[in-house]
Amino acid sequence: MHIIFDNDGVLVDSEPVINTAAIRGLKEYGVTARPEDFLPFVGAGEDSYIGGVAEKYGLIYRTGMKERVQEIYYDLITDRLKPHKGALELLTKVSRLPGQVALASSSDHEKIRASLHAAGIPADAFDLIVSGEEVPHKKPSPDIYLETARRIGAEPADCVVIEDAVNGVMAAKAAGMVCVAVTNSFSREQLAEAGADHVVCGLSEILSLDLFN
């Protein structure tokens, strides 16, 4: 069994920081966004996350918006970013299991590396890191998970995805993978409705699942 982690909201408690950065960044373009405006775009990559809300308020999305939001995000993460409870312990334990451990995030490589570093998660905990820059379509498309499976030489049915977002769950299931969802960003009901095979309240619960025994 191969394990594929999402990053934001699963390993790194970055969703509140990303939300703050996006609200501040869009404010500079005249948009007064609310935290809940971003929920439909969680897990779908920065272009959708920022652009979707900009367009909701009638603003044409430009790449400069993403760059500005990322600048604010990088300024915030040094003091604010933490790993989710149980993340480091889980990574240590899964490294001892058969199969490979990968990270697949809709974010750009630069943001993935910066987030891992700020949260104290070593990048070499993963056999492979795949970013949203490397696939044509972001989540909820299955592209990133299928590409990850291809690169580790695994059949999709032999992969378990750890997700926190509705878009991510949909992507994993569309890829034909087992999906374990953590209720860090969405409710149990929302994640189950999206198709998650298992829903847990925290990372520490994951290894107790039959999948890993």
N, C-alpha and C positions, 0 to 999 in steps of 0.2 A: 504494500500500500504506500502510495506517495502522497505527501501532504503539501498543499498549496495554501499559503496564507495571503489574505489581503493585508494591507498595512494600516492605513488610516482608520481608526475606530476599532480595529481588532487588536493589533499589537501596540500601537501608539495612540495615546489619548489626545488625538490632534483635531478631532472634529470641532470642539468649541473654539480652538485657536484659529482654524481655517475660517470658521464662521465670522469671528471677530474681524479678521483681516479682510474678508470679502465685504463686510458691511462698511468698514472704514474706507476701503479702496473705492467702492462704488459711490460712496458719499462725495468723493472728490470729483465725480462725474455728474453730480446732481441727483443721485438716486438715494432715497432714504429707505433702505431695505430692512425687513424684519427677519429675525432668525429663522422663522418657519418658512419663509419664502424659498429657502435653499433645500428643503427636505426632498422634493422630487428629484433633485439632481445629485444627491449624496451618492458617492461611489462611481459617478459617471465621468470623472475627469474635470479638470479645472475649466476647460472651455465651456462645458455644459453648466457647470456649477455657477460660474460667474456670468457667462453669456445668457443662460436661461433666465436668470433673475433680471439682468439688464434689459433684456427684451420684454420681459413681463411689464416693466415700467416704461416701455416705449423707447428705449435707448438702443441704438444699433451697436452690436458688440464689436469691439476692436481688440486686437491682441495686446495693445498697450494696457488695457484694463487688467488682463491676467498678469502681465509683468509687474504692474504696480501692486496688485494684491499679493503677489509672491514676495516682493520686497518687504511689505509690511509683515507678512508671515515669518520671514527669516529674522526680522527684528524681534518678533515676539517669542520665538520658540526657545531661545536660550534659557529663559527664566520660567517658561510656562509648560514646556512639553515633558511629559512623563510616559513611561510605559504603562500599559494597562496592568492591573493587578494580575499576577500569575504569568505574564508574558515571558519573562526570562526563564522561569522554571519550566514552562511548557516547551520552549525551544530547546532547552537542555535535554528534556526527556525524549522528545520526538527525534532528536539527533541520534539516539541510541536504538531507534526502531529500524527495521528493514525498510528500504525505499529511500527516496530522495526528499529533501525539504526545499521548497521553492517559495518565493514571494512574487505575487502578481498584483500590481497596483496600477490603477488608471492614471496616477500622477506621472509627471516627468521624472527621469532618472535623478536629476539634480535635487528635486524636492524629496524624493524617496531617501536618498543618501543623507540629506540634511536632517530629515525627520528622525531617521534611525540614530544618527550620531547624537542629536540633541536629547533623545530619549535614553541613550546609553545602551542601545541594542547593536551588537556588532554585525556588520554586513556579512561577515564570513560565517554567520550562523546559517546561511542559506547556500545551497548548492547552486542556485540560479536565482537571479532577480530579473523580472520582465516588467517593463514599464508600458504605459499607454502609448508612448511614442512609437512603439515597435509593432503596432497592429493598426489596421485600417479603421476599425470601429471600436468604440469604448463600450463598457458595460452600459446597459444590459445585454449587449451583443456578447456571444460566447468567445469572440476572437482571442482575447488575452489568455483565457484558460486553455483553449485548444492549442495556442502557440506554446504555452508553457509545457503542456503534456508532450507536444511534438519534440521540444528541445531536450526534455529529460528522457525521451524514448519510452514513454508510458502510454498505455491505452487510457482514454478518458474514464472508463469504468473502474480503473484501478487507482483513481485519484480522489482524495478527500479535500474539499475546499473549506477553509474557515473564513466566514464572512460576517459582516455586521449590518450590511445595507440591503435594502430591497432590490436595488439594481444589481448588486453583486450576487445575491441569491439567484435571481433570474438568469444571470450570465452563467453561473455554475451549472444550473439545471439544464439550460439550453445546450451546454457542452457535454451533457451526459454524465456528469460527475455527482458523487455524493456531496451534500452540502450541510455543514454544521454551522448554524448561525448563533451569534452571541448577541444578547439584548443590550448592547452598549449604545446603540443609536436609534433602534426601532423596537416596538413592542413585540412580545411573543406572537401575538395574533397577526401582526403585519408580516413578520418573517415566515410564519407558517403558511399564510395565504400566498406568499410569493413562491412557495414550493420547498422550503427548507426541510431536509429529512430529519434533522434534529435541531432543537432550539435549547440553548443553555443560558444560564444567567451569568456565567463567568468562565474565564479560560480554565480555571482550576477544575471545572466539571468535565472537561473534554476527554481526558484520558480514562475516565471511568466508563465511557461509552463502550459498547460491545465491539465497535469497529476496531478498537485498539487492544483488544484482549484475545 
